[in-house]
Amino acid sequence: MLATLVGVAGGLGIGYLRQPQPAAGGTATPLPAASPSVPVDPPPTVAPYAQDIPYPAMPTTFAFGRLLMGNSQQAWQVPVPKGWQAFTVSSSEPERVVPPGERSGYDELRFRPKGEPALGGYSLRVKTVNEHVSPSTMVGDKVTGMHEAYDEVEVSGRSENAVRFVFRDSENRRRYNYFQWFGTPGTSEASLEMSVVGRQVDQPGLDALFAAFANTVRPA
């Protein structure tokens, strides 16, 4: 009987030793990978700006002529640099020159020196507006619109009735564009919009024309 009990106990012991044993416990730590397990994208590269057109810088002094522009809200005596041509503004048709005698029949015109290239230079744009909103609302709408239309838009200055942008245009050029709105006398509604646009080298001229326009425009 003793021999039988010893044999049974020995068999149970050997069977237990042959069973898989749990691994030793411990704190799980990550193992270094031979290569990154998650792809790492390189930082995006920003293309350099295209070169500005080789055209003389915008002047900083101006002699103005007067142009009558208006709508059902208000008429304005608009200052226009003498010697500059007027052009139509359209997103669907090529621009064309507007003779002096026809200019008052348009609600939006662009002005630039005679002989300046159509793209890449500097210009003045004037537009009558009839949205029945305040200049500050026009400023906010323009900020939203610029961010939707262009890349790398920077608001370089902003007030209740004016805003300045620096942005990358569709020609991959760095452009400076300033906007200002003028209210109908006796109301809080904007009825005239002006903007100037140009290159970095044109900034002194843009500043000068922007200020001179505001000091010279008059309600009619």
C-alpha positions in Angstrom: 0.0 0.0 0.0 2.8 2.4 0.9 4.5 1.7 -2.5 1.2 2.3 -4.3 0.7 5.7 -2.6 4.2 6.8 -3.4 3.7 5.9 -7.0 0.5 7.8 -7.3 2.0 10.9 -5.7 5.0 10.7 -8.0 2.9 10.5 -11.0 0.8 13.6 -10.0 4.0 15.5 -9.4 5.5 14.7 -12.8 2.2 15.6 -14.4 2.1 19.0 -12.7 5.6 19.8 -13.7 4.8 19.0 -17.3 2.0 21.6 -17.4 2.7 25.1 -18.9 3.6 27.5 -16.2 2.6 31.2 -16.1 5.3 33.7 -17.0 7.0 35.6 -14.3 5.3 38.9 -13.4 6.8 42.4 -13.9 6.2 45.8 -15.3 5.4 46.0 -19.0 7.9 48.3 -20.9 7.9 49.1 -24.6 10.7 47.7 -26.7 12.6 50.0 -29.0 11.6 49.6 -32.6 14.1 49.1 -35.3 12.2 51.7 -37.4 9.3 54.0 -36.6 6.1 52.1 -36.3 4.0 55.2 -37.4 5.0 57.0 -40.7 6.4 60.5 -40.0 5.5 63.1 -42.6 8.1 65.7 -43.3 7.1 69.3 -42.5 5.3 71.0 -45.5 7.5 73.1 -47.6 6.4 76.6 -48.6 7.1 77.6 -52.2 9.0 80.8 -52.6 7.1 83.8 -53.9 7.2 84.5 -57.6 9.2 87.6 -58.6 7.4 90.9 -58.9 7.0 92.4 -62.3 9.8 94.8 -63.3 7.8 98.0 -63.2 8.7 101.3 -61.4 7.4 101.7 -57.8 4.2 103.5 -57.1 4.6 107.3 -56.6 3.9 108.9 -53.2 2.5 112.2 -54.4 -0.6 112.6 -56.6 -2.6 115.2 -58.5 -6.3 114.3 -58.5 -9.1 114.7 -60.9 -12.7 114.3 -59.8 -15.2 111.6 -60.9 -18.9 111.5 -59.9 -20.0 108.0 -58.9 -23.1 107.0 -57.0 -26.2 104.9 -56.5 -29.7 105.2 -55.1 -28.1 105.8 -51.6 -25.5 108.4 -52.3 -23.4 110.1 -54.9 -19.7 110.8 -54.3 -17.0 113.0 -55.8 -14.2 110.5 -56.1 -10.6 111.6 -56.4 -8.7 109.8 -59.3 -5.0 110.3 -59.9 -4.5 112.3 -63.1 -3.1 110.4 -66.0 -4.5 107.1 -64.8 -6.8 105.1 -67.1 -10.1 103.5 -66.0 -10.9 99.8 -66.6 -13.9 97.7 -66.1 -14.0 95.2 -63.3 -15.6 91.8 -64.0 -15.0 88.2 -62.9 -16.4 86.8 -66.2 -15.2 89.2 -68.9 -11.8 90.6 -69.8 -11.2 94.2 -68.6 -11.5 97.0 -71.1 -10.6 100.7 -71.0 -13.5 103.1 -70.1 -13.2 106.5 -71.7 -13.5 109.6 -69.4 -16.9 110.5 -70.7 -18.4 107.1 -69.8 -16.9 106.6 -66.3 -19.8 108.0 -64.3 -22.1 105.3 -65.7 -20.2 102.5 -63.8 -20.6 101.4 -60.2 -17.1 99.9 -60.1 -13.9 100.9 -61.8 -10.2 100.2 -61.5 -7.5 102.9 -62.2 -3.9 102.5 -63.0 -1.2 104.3 -65.0 -1.4 104.1 -68.8 1.0 101.4 -70.0 1.2 99.5 -66.7 0.8 95.6 -67.2 -2.7 94.3 -66.4 -1.4 92.0 -63.7 1.2 92.3 -60.9 1.4 96.1 -60.6 -0.5 98.6 -58.5 -3.9 100.1 -58.9 -6.8 101.9 -57.2 -10.3 100.4 -57.3 -13.5 102.3 -56.5 -17.0 100.7 -56.1 -20.4 102.0 -54.9 -22.1 99.6 -52.5 -25.8 99.2 -51.7 -25.9 96.4 -49.1 -27.3 98.7 -46.4 -24.8 97.6 -43.8 -22.2 99.5 -41.7 -18.6 99.9 -42.6 -17.6 97.7 -39.7 -19.8 94.9 -41.1 -18.1 95.3 -44.5 -14.7 95.0 -42.8 -15.7 91.7 -41.2 -17.1 90.3 -44.4 -14.0 91.2 -46.3 -11.8 89.5 -43.7 -13.8 86.3 -44.1 -13.8 86.5 -47.9 -10.1 87.0 -48.2 -9.3 84.0 -46.0 -11.6 81.9 -48.2 -10.2 83.2 -51.5 -6.4 83.2 -50.9 -3.6 81.4 -49.1 -1.3 82.9 -46.4 -3.6 85.9 -45.6 -2.3 88.2 -42.9 -4.4 91.1 -41.5 -1.8 93.8 -41.1 -4.2 96.5 -39.8 -7.8 96.9 -39.0 -10.2 99.6 -37.8 -14.0 100.2 -37.8 -14.0 101.2 -41.5 -10.7 99.9 -43.0 -8.6 96.7 -43.2 -5.2 95.9 -44.6 -4.0 92.5 -45.9 -0.8 90.8 -47.1 -1.4 87.6 -49.0 -0.2 85.2 -51.6 -2.2 85.7 -54.8 -3.2 83.2 -57.6 0.0 84.1 -59.4 2.1 83.1 -56.4 3.1 86.7 -55.7 3.1 88.5 -52.4 0.5 91.3 -52.5 -0.5 94.2 -50.3 -4.2 95.1 -50.4 -5.9 97.9 -48.4 -9.7 98.5 -48.2 -11.7 101.3 -46.8 -15.5 102.1 -46.7 -17.2 105.4 -46.5 -20.7 106.0 -45.0 -23.6 107.9 -46.4 -23.8 111.2 -44.4 -26.5 111.1 -41.7 -26.6 107.2 -41.7 -24.5 104.3 -40.4 -24.5 102.6 -43.8 -21.6 102.3 -46.2 -22.1 103.4 -49.7 -18.6 103.6 -51.2 -15.7 101.2 -51.1 -12.1 101.9 -52.2 -9.1 99.7 -52.3 -5.4 100.0 -53.3 -3.2 97.0 -54.2 0.4 96.6 -55.1 3.8 95.0 -54.4 6.1 95.3 -51.4 8.1 98.0 -53.2 4.8 100.0 -53.6 4.0 100.2 -49.9 4.9 103.9 -49.5 2.8 104.8 -52.5 -0.1 102.6 -51.3 0.0 104.3 -47.9 0.1 107.8 -49.5 -2.8 107.1 -51.9 -4.9 105.4 -49.2 -4.6 108.4 -46.9 -5.0 111.0 -49.7 -8.2 109.4 -51.0 -9.8 109.4 -47.5 -8.9 113.1 -47.1 -10.2 114.1 -50.5 -13.3 112.1 -51.3 -16.5 114.1 -50.7 -20.3 113.3 -50.8 -22.0 115.0 -53.7 
